[in-house]
Amino acid sequence: MNKNEGNMDRIIRVVLGVVLLAYAIFMPTAPLAVFAWIGIVPLVTGAIGWCPIYSIFGIKTCKMKTPE
């Protein structure tokens, strides 16, 4: 499992995941709070640096290392 997410992509995913989970935890009676639990997905993919959707479509946002 090679990393396919760049640093900026990972940061955005982690921040978005944390915001969504915070909304779900601190506003549980809000009408759409149930859907905020989907924040687990971007949080986990950002933390590990690999996105299954990116691998299906062959997308990579990380910089390629050049052989020396």
N, CA, C and O of each residue as an XYZ file, in Angstrom:
272
protein
N       0.842     -1.170      0.000
C       0.000      0.000      0.000
C       0.890      1.237      0.000
O       1.391      1.652      1.045
N       1.081      1.815     -1.169
C       1.890      3.016     -1.302
C       1.055      4.253     -1.007
O      -0.153      4.270     -1.243
N       1.701      5.277     -0.496
C       1.003      6.525     -0.221
C       0.632      7.190     -1.543
O       1.425      7.208     -2.485
N      -0.571      7.729     -1.602
C      -0.998      8.423     -2.810
C      -1.588      9.803     -2.518
O      -2.243     10.400     -3.372
N      -1.350     10.300     -1.308
C      -1.820     11.624     -0.933
C      -0.633     12.522     -0.577
O       0.282     12.113      0.138
N      -0.669     13.743     -1.087
C       0.357     14.714     -0.752
C       0.107     15.334      0.612
O      -0.934     15.108      1.230
N       1.061     16.109      1.068
C       0.963     16.709      2.402
C      -0.237     17.637      2.555
O      -0.943     17.572      3.561
N      -0.475     18.497      1.570
C      -1.597     19.430      1.667
C      -2.918     18.668      1.647
O      -3.838     19.011      2.388
N      -3.019     17.659      0.826
C      -4.215     16.824      0.754
C      -4.475     16.150      2.102
O      -5.617     16.091      2.559
N      -3.434     15.651      2.725
C      -3.565     14.989      4.019
C      -3.997     15.964      5.108
O      -4.842     15.631      5.940
N      -3.426     17.158      5.108
C      -3.782     18.173      6.108
C      -5.254     18.549      5.981
O      -5.966     18.640      6.981
N      -5.703     18.765      4.756
C      -7.099     19.137      4.522
C      -8.035     18.026      4.981
O      -9.069     18.296      5.593
N      -7.679     16.782      4.690
C      -8.517     15.652      5.091
C      -8.606     15.529      6.611
O      -9.687     15.302      7.154
N      -7.483     15.675      7.289
C      -7.485     15.543      8.750
C      -8.304     16.671      9.387
O      -9.101     16.423     10.292
N      -8.112     17.891      8.924
C      -8.866     19.027      9.468
C     -10.362     18.847      9.208
O     -11.175     19.061     10.107
N     -10.727     18.460      7.997
C     -12.130     18.236      7.675
C     -12.722     17.118      8.536
O     -13.846     17.238      9.024
N     -11.977     16.044      8.720
C     -12.443     14.945      9.557
C     -12.660     15.361     10.995
O     -13.663     14.997     11.607
N     -11.727     16.120     11.535
C     -11.850     16.587     12.919
C     -13.053     17.523     13.072
O     -13.792     17.427     14.052
N     -13.246     18.412     12.122
C     -14.379     19.351     12.183
C     -15.702     18.592     12.124
O     -16.611     18.872     12.905
N     -15.816     17.639     11.210
C     -17.053     16.869     11.104
C     -17.330     16.045     12.360
O     -18.466     15.989     12.832
N     -16.299     15.412     12.897
C     -16.485     14.627     14.112
C     -16.819     15.503     15.313
O     -17.621     15.112     16.161
N     -16.216     16.674     15.389
C     -16.538     17.606     16.478
C     -17.996     18.038     16.381
O     -18.682     18.152     17.397
N     -18.463     18.275     15.173
C     -19.869     18.633     14.966
C     -20.777     17.498     15.425
O     -21.788     17.739     16.084
N     -20.425     16.272     15.082
C     -21.246     15.111     15.458
C     -21.250     14.902     16.972
O     -22.271     14.521     17.544
N     -20.124     15.147     17.612
C     -20.016     14.909     19.054
C     -20.668     16.023     19.878
O     -21.387     15.749     20.839
N     -20.414     17.274     19.498
C     -20.881     18.396     20.312
C     -22.257     18.918     19.924
O     -22.838     19.723     20.651
N     -22.785     18.472     18.792
C     -24.128     18.881     18.358
C     -24.952     17.647     17.988
O     -25.466     17.561     16.873
N     -25.082     16.700     18.903
C     -25.732     15.431     18.554
C     -27.218     15.555     18.219
O     -27.774     14.668     17.572
N     -27.865     16.630     18.644
C     -29.290     16.781     18.352
C     -29.548     17.563     17.076
O     -30.700     17.746     16.684
N     -28.498     18.021     16.429
C     -28.663     18.739     15.169
C     -29.204     17.768     14.111
O     -28.900     16.576     14.149
N     -29.998     18.275     13.179
C     -30.637     17.386     12.210
C     -29.667     16.556     11.369
O     -29.986     15.415     11.036
N     -28.527     17.073     11.025
C     -27.597     16.351     10.159
C     -26.375     15.811     10.901
O     -25.386     15.435     10.272
N     -26.433     15.772     12.210
C     -25.289     15.318     13.001
C     -24.954     13.851     12.728
O     -23.794     13.454     12.834
N     -25.933     13.065     12.388
C     -25.692     11.649     12.091
C     -24.751     11.514     10.893
O     -23.878     10.647     10.878
N     -24.931     12.361      9.906
C     -24.094     12.300      8.721
C     -22.683     12.815      8.968
O     -21.783     12.535      8.177
N     -22.474     13.552     10.032
C     -21.151     14.095     10.347
C     -20.178     12.996     10.752
O     -18.966     13.206     10.711
N     -20.684     11.824     11.143
C     -19.801     10.712     11.502
C     -19.004     10.218     10.302
O     -18.051      9.456     10.465
N     -19.377     10.638      9.112
C     -18.610     10.297      7.915
C     -17.221     10.934      7.987
O     -16.340     10.588      7.200
N     -17.023     11.854      8.918
C     -15.719     12.492      9.124
C     -14.631     11.510      9.501
O     -13.446     11.834      9.417
N     -15.015     10.314      9.916
C     -14.022      9.281     10.224
C     -13.224      8.915      8.976
O     -12.025      8.652      9.059
N     -13.884      8.898      7.829
C     -13.221      8.484      6.581
C     -12.085      9.436      6.199
O     -10.959      8.971      6.023
N     -12.325     10.756      6.061
C     -11.199     11.619      5.708
C     -10.124     11.665      6.788
O      -8.944     11.836      6.483
N     -10.527     11.512      8.053
C      -9.550     11.523      9.137
C      -8.603     10.330      9.018
O      -7.388     10.489      9.140
N      -9.137      9.162      8.785
C      -8.305      7.957      8.672
C      -7.458      7.984      7.394
O      -6.266      7.682      7.439
N      -8.059      8.338      6.269
C      -7.283      8.352      5.025
C      -6.187      9.421      5.070
O      -5.098      9.215      4.534
N      -6.470     10.551      5.705
C      -5.443     11.578      5.854
C      -4.330     11.148      6.791
O      -3.167     11.496      6.586
N      -4.684     10.393      7.814
C      -3.677      9.938      8.779
C      -2.739      8.891      8.183
O      -1.539      8.904      8.457
N      -3.281      7.986      7.370
C      -2.426      6.938      6.798
C      -1.825      7.326      5.455
O      -0.871      6.691      5.005
N      -2.365      8.360      4.802
C      -1.783      8.836      3.548
C      -2.170      8.033      2.325
O      -1.538      8.157      1.276
N      -3.192      7.217      2.442
C      -3.619      6.391      1.314
C      -5.129      6.465      1.167
O      -5.857      6.284      2.144
N      -5.605      6.727     -0.034
C      -7.027      6.817     -0.316
C      -7.404      5.730     -1.316
O      -6.838      5.682     -2.407
N      -8.344      4.861     -0.970
C      -8.727      3.794     -1.885
C      -9.354      4.310     -3.179
O      -9.167      3.702     -4.234
N     -10.080      5.397     -3.120
C     -10.674      5.971     -4.332
C      -9.581      6.473     -5.272
O      -9.668      6.284     -6.486
N      -8.556      7.109     -4.715
C      -7.432      7.561     -5.534
C      -6.752      6.377     -6.218
O      -6.379      6.470     -7.388
N      -6.588      5.272     -5.502
C      -5.907      4.122     -6.098
C      -6.740      3.492     -7.209
O      -6.178      2.989     -8.182
N      -8.060      3.509     -7.086
C      -8.921      2.967     -8.140
C      -8.772      3.773     -9.419
O      -8.696      3.206    -10.509
N      -8.730      5.090     -9.291
C      -8.646      5.953    -10.469
C      -7.215      6.328    -10.855
O      -7.013      7.059    -11.824
N      -6.231      5.844    -10.120
C      -4.834      6.111    -10.442
C      -4.391      7.534    -10.160
O      -3.494      8.046    -10.829
N      -4.994      8.167     -9.197
C      -4.662      9.554     -8.839
C      -3.604      9.546     -7.749
O      -3.671      8.748     -6.815
N      -2.629     10.439     -7.872
C      -1.620     10.633     -6.827
C      -1.392     12.125     -6.653
O      -1.118     12.839     -7.618
N      -1.506     12.582     -5.432
C      -1.232     13.998     -5.165
C       0.098     14.175     -4.437
O       0.483     15.294     -4.096
N       0.789     13.076     -4.204
C       2.092     13.174     -3.536
C       3.188     13.346     -4.581
O       3.044     12.943     -5.735
N       4.270     13.945     -4.149
C       5.411     14.141     -5.043
C       6.122     12.825     -5.272
O       6.303     12.034     -4.346
N       6.516     12.599     -6.483
C       7.233     11.372     -6.836
C       8.710     11.562     -6.503
O       9.285     12.616     -6.773
N       9.316     10.535     -5.916
C      10.742     10.579     -5.633
C      11.504     10.206     -6.900
O      11.181      9.228     -7.575
N      12.516     11.001     -7.206
C      13.311     10.714     -8.395
C      14.506      9.842     -8.005
O      15.152     10.081     -6.984
N      14.791      8.831     -8.825
C      15.956      7.985     -8.508
C      17.252      8.755     -8.694
O      17.372      9.549     -9.627
N      18.204      8.535     -7.837
C      19.466      9.272     -7.919
C      20.556      8.404     -8.480
O      21.692      8.856     -8.623
